């Protein structure tokens, strides 16, 4: 057997560089690169290994470990999980900075390989700088924080462990059902230890999407349930996109006359103006989608984990005779909410259902209702998105996103994550294709926006990327503006400044009937010149007054060849009242009575 003597770090990097993917019919590197912030614990082991393979596996430097992992995750999401990245850090805070990003990837079922440095396996110099000591268990390090937020966790204590660990890591990263973050903790002494690896271990391997087919009995049961329905509804989730099932969904909905609603992850699976598309569903949903959901007697949930925002905290589907069919590649998600499970890849599942439903179509009265409701909602959305007349009033988030949506055109991708903006975007943004809407809302992680925008741009360099971020999220994490500028990856950043956490202020006062407290900081916080701060990070930046000024600035931003940021003051008090559904946020005091009445409508079985 031919062997190659390599350090553990060299073997790991060489193995990653050999992995390939079938991406849109062409072969490409599975790992597009490695984000690295070097420090003690990875600079002397992973550093030389990455340098030696920098052409086959590029290394990118960021400014914050959490942010670089966000960028890697956004890259994978934009690539429909067909390509991905790895991230390596030092020991201690460099490693634990990535824990939040790992949780985000876990919740959103997105692949990222995390390679945090770890303390010495030999324990000879213990305790080393930044080492967390746990007296009750000497095997524990700070990296054990990754265990509950990783789909697979391993600690490489000997160089030869890679032979077993890396194939398992790739299995999880490329498996549609198990997909999520993988953490391989790398003790710094083991990184530099050499071993004679089999040469065959580094042979190129092409990873292709595995499409699990459904059980025939499950298809028959699901089809029978659909045939009995008079008011069927589809909820499209992120699994539609990751399964490349957009066309199959469109054909299924058109053939059988079933309205389609979209979760945050599924938004864009159908174009906003597709005749079958009723729009966003749930707490941040459209009036059309939610009206249909309340009447539906059959809900086909495709590729969604049916979180509380999509289900209106289990109170949205009000028909007592409603049957839920869960079409999902993961059995864990397919069986949620007492659903009739149909475990399969979204595309294959829909095609098998279509064959079983040949000749069947929902009643015309139901599809006619879809048409009336969507026409009515379009008028509501038109009013919310329209530019206001010039005046002294601050614009709403909806009016700002309307201007951005118009500027985005057919090549724009909007990126957002937390606060009030995702709710407005979900119900109002007009997606032209499945890539044009990139909102991280499974973990709703403040600080994702700019770093995520960088990852999106790396995955789709030919498209304009519009990052919409509030002042609160911006202040949490803005460092990757400098990274985007340094890498020459242009972003258009629209920073909405409402002087605080406007979304939670509205939930506190309007949603829960409480006194305003600790959210709007206009009187307590200093006035921040965000435009100057953005310029200091290397971006072109300006502050504008009103939507008319924003529209002109967006033209300048599109014409610019470098990252361009626009700051605009917005109203923290006003959101789009139309649409939406109840959300279970427990309250006490005077509001408790109405809360109990709403909670009584929840479906628990």
N, C-alpha and C positions, 0 to 999 in steps of 0.2 A: 504494500500500500504506500503510495507516494504521500509524503507529508511536507508541510511547510511550517517552519518555526517562526512564530509570531507572538508578540505580546497579546494579552487578552484584549486590550483596547484596539490594537491593529486588526485582530481577527474580527472583532465586532464591527468595525467600520468597513472592512473588506466584505463581510457578509451582507451588510445593508446595501452596499454599492452594487452587489450582484443581483439584487431583487428587481424584477421587472413587472410591468402591469400592461394588460390589454386595455388601452384607454381610447374609447371612441373608434375602435377598429385599428388602432395603431399601437405599436409597442413603445413604451416609455419607461424611464426609471420610476420604480414605485416610490422611492424616497427622493423628493425634489431637493433635499438638502437638510442641513442640521443647523438649528439655531444654537449658539453657544455663548455663554458668558463664562469666561475662565476665572478660576480662582484656585486656592489650594484644595486639592481633592479631584481636580480634572485637568489642570493646565499641563501637568507633566506626563499624564497618561493618555487621556483622550486628545489633548492638544496636538502632539506629534503625529498621532494616528490620523486625525482629520487633515492635518497639513499634507501628509503623504498622499492622501486620496482626494485632494481638494478639487481636482478636475472631474472626477467621476461622482463625487458627493460634495457639492459646494457647502461651505460654512458661512453662516451669516451672523453678524454680531448685533445684538439688541442692547437696550438700556435698562430693561427690567425683566426678571425671569418670568413673572406671571404674564407680562405683556407678550414676550416672545412665544410662550406657549399658546396664548390666545391667537397670535398670528398664525401659528402652525395649525391650530384647530380650524380657523377660518379658511385656511388654504384647503384643508381636507373637505370641509363642507362645500366650498365652491367647486371642488373637483368631484363632487358626488361620491366621496369616499373612495375614489379610484386611485388617487395619489395622496401622499401624506408626507409628514416631516418628523424629525426627531429633535429633541431638545436636551442639551447637556449643561449641567451646572456644577458649581462647587459644593463643598460640604456645608451643612448648617443652613443659614438663612437663604442662601442661593437656592438650595433645594426646596425648602419649605415654602418659598415664594411661589412655587409652581402648584402647590396643593389646591388652591382655589381653581386654577385652570383645569386641573385634573378632574375636579368635581364637575366643572362645566362640561367637559368632554364626556364624562360618564352619563350625566343627565341627558345630554343631547345625542348619545350613541355615536360619537365621532372619534375616529382613530388618531392617536398621537402617541409616539414612543418617547417616554420620559427617561432620561439617563442621568439621575442625580449622583454626584460623587458621594462617597460614604466613608465612614471611619475605617481605620486599619482592621483588616480581618485577623491579622496576627496579634493585635492588641499590644504590641511591644511599646509604642510610645504613649499609650493611653494615660490621661485623657488629652487628645489633641485639641487644637484650637477649634472652637465652635462645637465640640462634641457634647451632645446631650447624654448625660449618664442617668440610667434608670436602675437604682440599686436592687430592685426586686427581680430584674431580668437583664443580664449582661448582654444578651443578644439584641436588645432593642437599641435603635438609633432614631434620630429625628425622622429618618426616611420611612419609619413605620407609620407615620401619618398618612402615607400614600395608600396604605392597605384598603381602607374602606372606600376610597375614591378611584380605585383602579379595577379594571376588569381582570387583570392578571398582575400579580406582584411577585418578584423574585429578587434575591440578593445573590450576586455572583461571588461566591467565596473561593472558588478555584477556577483557573482559566478554562479547564475542560468542561465546566458546567454549561458553557455556551452551546455545546453540541446538542444539549437537550432543551435549553431555555429559549434560544433564538427561534427555532421552528415553532415552538408553542406561542411565542410572542407574535410571530407573523400569522399564525392561525387565527388568533383572536383579532388582530388588527384588520384582517381581510374577511372575517366571517360576518355575513349580514346580520345574523341574530345576536352574536356575542360582541359585536364591534364596540370599541370604546378605548379608553386610555390603558396603555401597558407601561408599567414602571419596572425597570431593571436597575436596582441600586448597585453601584459600582464602587466597592472599597478601593481606596486610592492605591494601596500597595498591590492589590491583585491586578489593577489596570496595567501595571508595568511588568508583571510576571510573564515569562515566555513559556510556550508549550508547543509540541509538535502536532499541529492540526492536520487532519486528512485533507488533501488538496480538493477532493470532491465536495467538501463542505462549502466551498466557495464557487461552485458551479452556478451559472445564471439560471434563475427560475422565473417563469412568467406566471403571475397570479391573475386569474380570471374570475369574474363575478359568478358566484355559485347561486343558481336559481332553484331554490327548493320548490318542488311541486306539491300540490295539495293531495290529501287523502280523498279518494273517490267518494267515500261515505260522507265525509265532511262537506264536500261540494254539493252532493245531493241534498243534504239537510239545509245548507245555506240557500240553495236555489229554491227549495220548497218554501222556505220562510219568505223569500222575496216574492215568489209568485202569489202568495196569499195577501201581500201588502197592497193597500190602496194609496198610501202616501209615503213612499220610500224616499230615503235621503242618504246621500253619501257624505261622509266626513273624510276629507283627504289630508293625510299627514305627511311628514317628512319622508316616510318610507316610499311614497310614490316617486319622489325625486331620486332617492338613492337606488331604487329599483329601476330607474329609467323607464317608468311606467306612465309618463304623461300622455303619450298617444293612446295607449291602451285604456286609460281612464276616460279620455275624451270620447273615444269610440263607444265604450261601454255606456257612458251617460247619454250620448246622443241616440244610440240604438234603442235603449230601454226607457228613455224619457225620465231619467232620475236626476233631480237637482244635485249639484255638488257644492258643498261648503268646505272651507279651508281653515286649518289650524295655522298658527304662526309658522311652524316648520313646513307646512304644506302649501302655503300661499305662493301663487305663481305656477302651481301645477297645471292650471288652466289659465289662459290669458284673462284679464279682468273682464273683458267684454265677450267672452265665450257665452253662447246662449244657455249653456247648462250651469254656468257659474253663478251661484247666489251670493258668493263672497265669504268674508270672514265669519266664523261662528264663535259664539260664547260670550264671555265677559267683555271682550273687545270686538264683538261681532257686529255685522250689519243688521239693520232692521229686517231685511229680506231673509237672510239666513236663519236668524233666530225665530222669526215667525213660522218658517217652515219646520224648524226643529221642534217647536212646541206641539205641532200637529202630527209629526211623523209617527207612523205606526211600525216602521222598519228603518233602522239605521245601520248602514254598512260602513264600519269604521275601517279605512284602508291605511295601513302604515302609520297609525297614531297610537300613542300611549294614553290618550284621553285624559290629559291632565285637567285640573279643576277649572282652568280658564276656558278650555274647549267645551267642557260639559256643564258650565255654569254651576260648578260645585255640586254636580249630580242633580241639579234641579231644573235644568233647561228642557230635557226631554219629558214633557208633561203628559203625553198620552199614556194612560195606564196600561194600554195594550201593546205598547211599543216593544218590539223584539230587536235586540242588538246582535249584529254579526261582526265578529272581530277578525278581519283579514290582516294578518301580520306575520312576518317572517319569524318573529320571536313568539314562542308559545306563552311566555310570561305576559306579554302585552295582549295577545289575542284573547286570553281568557278573562281579562279585566272586566269589571262591572257586570259579572254574571253573564258574559256574552256567549253566544254560540261560536266557538273558535273555529277558524279556518286558517290553519298554519301553512303559509306559503309565501313565496316571493310575490310582491304586489302585481307585477306584470303577468306572471303565470297564473296567479289566483284569479285575476280579472278575466283572463282568457278562458279559463276552465268554467268560470261562472257564466260567461257569455254563451258558451256552447250549451250549457245546461238550461239556459233561459231563452233559447231560440224561439222566436214567435211571440214572446211575452213583452209587453210594454205597459208602463204605468198609465193609469187613466189620463185622458187628455185634460180633464179639469184640473189635475194636479200640476201638469206642466204649464197649463195656461196661468195658474196661480203664480208659479215661478216667474213667468214673464211679467205679470203685473207688478209683483213685489219688487223685482229688480229694476224695473223702469221707475218705480216710485223712489227706490233708494238712490238711484243715479241722480235724481233731481236734488235729493237731500245732500248727497256728496258734492254735487256741483256748487251748491250754496256754501258749504263748509270750506271748500278748497279755493273758492274765488278770491282774487285779490281784493282787499277792502278799499273803499274810497279813501283818498288821502285825508288824514286827520290826526288828532293827537292820541287817539287810543292805541295802545300797544297791540300788535297782531297776535292772534292765537297760534298755537302750534300747528293747527290744521291749515291755516292760511300760509304759513311758512312752508309746510311740506307740499302744499299745492304748487307753490312756485318752484320748488326743487323738482317735483315730479314732472312739471312741464319742461324744465331745463334738461332733465335726464334723458328725455327722448327714448329711442329704441335701443341705445347702446349703454344706458346707465344702469348701475347697480346701487341700490341704497343699502347702507349698513347702519344698524342701530342695535341697542341691547336693552336698556333699562330706563325706568322712570315713566313719564307719561307719554313719551313719543311712540313707543311700540304699540300702545293702544290706538293712537290716532293713525299710525301707519297701517296697522292690521285692517282696520275698517275702511280706510280711505285711499291708501296708496294703490295706484293702478299699474299692476305688474304686466309686463309684456311677454315674459317667458319665465321659466322656472329659476333662472339664475339672477333675475333682476331684483329679487327681494331677498335680502340676507339680514334677518333680525334674529339675534340670539335671545330667546325668551324662555327656554326650558329652565335655565338657571338665573335668568334676568340679572346678569352680572354687570354692575356699574364698573366702568373702566375698560370694558371689552371693545368699545366702538372703534377707537383709532387703531389699536393694535389689530383688531379684526379687519379693519379696512385695508391695512397693509397686507395681510394674508390673502384677502380677496384679490387685491391688485396683482399679487405675485402669481395667483392662479389664473387670472383673466387680464393680462396686461393690455389687451386690445380694447378693453371697455373702460368707460369713465366710472370711477368709484366715488359715490357721494356719501360721506360719513355725516350722519346727523347725530349730534351729541349735545346734551344739556350741560350747563355750567357745573352742576354737581359731579357728573361723571367725568367731565374734563379735568376737574381739579383732583380727582382720584388718580387718574392715570393719563398722562399726555406725552410721556417721554418718547413714544414711538413716532411722533411727528419728526423728531430729529433722525430717527432710523430711516423713515421713508424718504426724507430729503437726502440723506447720505447714500441710500441705495438707488436714488433716481426713480423711485416708484411714486408717481404723482397721485395724490389724493385731493379731492375737493371736500373740505370740511366746513359744515355749516353749524356753528355753535350758537345755540339758543340760550340766552341768559335771562332767566326769570328770578335771579337773586335768591336762590335757595332750592329746596326740594319741593317744587310745585305739585308734583303728582301725589306725594304723600300728604302734603297740606290739604289737597282736595279730598283725599280719602279720609283724612282725620276730621275735617270740618263738614263736608257735604255727605260723605259716605257713612260716617259713624256718629255724626252729630256732636262732636267734641269741640272743645275750645282750641283755637290755633295755638300750637306750642312747638317750638324748637325745629321748625321746618323752613319757614321763610326767614331769611337772615338779612333782609335789607337794612334793618336798623343796627344789627350787630356786626356784620362782616364789612370789611373795607371794600370800597369800590375797586374792582380789578380791571385793569386794562388788558383784556384778553388778546386783543389784536397785537399789542406790543409784545406780550408773552409769546405768542405764536411766531412773530418775527424773530424773536431771540432764539427760537428753535430752528430757524432756517426757512420757514414758510413765507410766502407772500401772504399778506393779511390786511384786512380792512374791516372797519365797523360801519354798518349801514343803518339807516333809519327807515323803517317801514318796508313793506313788501315790494313797493315799486323800486326802492333802492336795492333790495335783494336781487330782484330780477335783472337789473343792470349789472350787478356784481357777478352774478352767475354766468353771464356772457363773458365777462373778463376772465373768470375762473376757467371756463372751458377753453378759452383761447390761450391760456397760460400753458407753459411746458413743464412747470414745476408745481409742487404742492401749494395749494391756494386755500386760504381760510377766510370765512366771512362770519362776522359776529353780528348778531341782531338781538335786541331786547324784545322779550315776549311777555305776555300776560300770564301770571301764575294762577289766576283765579278761574279762567275759562277753559273748558274742554268741550269736545263735541258730545252734547247730551243725547243725541239720537243714537239708536242702536244699543248694543250692550245687553248684559244679563246680570242676574244676581251673582255676587261673589261672597263666599262664606268667610267673613271677618268677624269673629266674636266680639261683641260689645257688652257693656254693662250699663247700669243706670236707666235713664228714660228711654233710651233706644233699644233696650233689651226685648221689650214686647214685640216690636215689629221684626226684630231679628229672629225670635222664636217662631213667628208665623212663617217667615220665609224658609227657615230651616226645616219646617214640617213638610215642605214640598220635595225634599231630597229623596232620590231613589236609592235605597240601600240594597235592593235585591231585584 
